[in-house]
Amino acid sequence: MDQATELLWRVALRRPWTKRPFKTDVRAMAAALAPGDAVDGVFRAKWTETSAGALAITSGALLIGAAHPGQPFTDLLRQARPGHRHGPHALAIPRSDIRRVEPISGGIAVHTDAQVIDLLVAGDPKLRTALFRLSPRSADNDSPRNRTRLLPHEAL
């Protein structure tokens, strides 16, 4: 197992086995991991009820991979910019290309310049939270609106 796969798999092992991606999907996605990127989380992602793969959030990108891509994943690859594709099994979308993250019926929609990625997140609040943190609004940590608690002088 190469270093990128090992790093992603170690992070995936922190998840409950029912929400952990398959090792083959993590291996397929590892090709898209940029050297030096810190891995924030590795999740099992679902595009439809019958199509799933691996999703990783790193310091630089949103990685998506599937060892046995079905039609929904193939459609994602086809819509993605050529620079975001990493072979027929992986996709790396830089955080700077993510424009908006919003809730949809049964899941989350991640908007980029070229496409909208719909993910089912029912039953996985950590994945839901991690995806919302990709939103450009959440990058402003100094904004009182984005902090979980207010400072005393802001409460007035």
N, C-alpha and C positions, 0 to 999 in steps of 0.2 A: 504494500500500500504506500503510495507516495505521500509526501509531507502535507500537501493541501488536503487530500482525502482524510488523512489522519487527524489534522486539525479540525476540520468540519465534523468528523465523526465523534471526536471527543466532546465537542459542544453539543452535538445531537444527543449524546448519552445522558445529558442532564435532564432531558424531557422524559415524561412518562412513556412507557413503551407503546401505549395506545396512540400517542400523538407524535411519535418519532418517525422520521422518514426511513425508508428502506436504505440499506447500505449501498445497494446498486445505484439508487437515485443520487445519493450523496457523492458517490464516485463519479457519476456522469457530470454532476454540477461542479466538481472540483477543478475542472479545466478552466472555469471562468473566474476563479479566485485570483485576484491580483496580488503579487508579492507585497508583503508589508501591510496588507489590510487586516484590521482586527475584526474578529467575528463576534457580532453581538448576539446572534441566535440562529439556530437551525430548526426548521419546522417541517411538518408534513403539510403540503399544500394540495388543495383540491380545486380543480377547475369545474368539474361536474361531479355528480355522485359516484360515477364509475371511473373517473380519470384523476389520478393524483401523481405527485412527484415531490421533489424536495425544494425548499425555499430557504435561503440564508440571507440574513441582513448583516452587512459588514460596514466598516467605517467608510467605505467608498462606494458601495453599490448594493443593489438588490439582485441576488443571484437566484435563478430558477433552473431546475434541471429535472430530467426524467430519463431513466435508462431505457424504458420501452415507451416512447412517446405515442400517445393516441392522437386522434384528430384535434382535440382542443389545444394540445401543446404544439402540434404542428402548425396550427393557425396562429398561435402566439409568435412562433419563430418567423413565419412568413410575413407578419405585420411589422416585426421589429426592424430597426435600422440594421444595415449590414455590420456596423461596428459593434453592435450589441450581441450579435450571434457568436457563439463559440462552438462551432460544429453543429451537428443535428440533434444534440442532446442538452445543450446549455445556453442560457441567456444571462447576460450581465447588464443591468441597467444602472448607469451611474446615478448617484443621488441627485446630482445637479440637473438631471433630465426629468426627474419626477416633479410634476407640476401641482398635482392635487391628489389627495386621498380622501375618499368619501364613502359613507355607508350606502349600501344598496340592499335590496331585498335578499336576505339570507347571506350577505357577505360584505365584502369590501371591494371597491373599485380603485385601482391605482392608475392615475392618468399620467401619460407621458406626452411628448410632442407628437409621436407617431401612432400611439395606440392606447387602448384602455384595457387593463388586465383585470378581469373579474375573478375574485377568489372567494370560495366558500369558507367561512370561518366559524360556523356554528359549533359550539362546544369547546372552543379554544380561545379563551379570553386573552391569553398571553400573546398569541399570534395577532389577534385583533389590535391589541395595544401597540405591539411592535410595528405593525403596518401604519397605524396612525402617526407614529413618531417619524415616519418617513416624510410626512408632509412638510413643505418648506416653512409653514407657520411654526411648527414645533422646534425649528432650529434656533429660534430666537429665545434663548434661555433667560435673558434679562427682562423680557416682557412680563409684567405682572399677570397678564391674562394666561400665560403658559405655566406659571408656577402653581404648585398644589397648595401652597399656603401664602398668605399675605404677610408682609412686614407690618409692624405696628403703625408706622406713619402712613401706610397705604390703605389701612382699614377705615380711615376717617372720611 
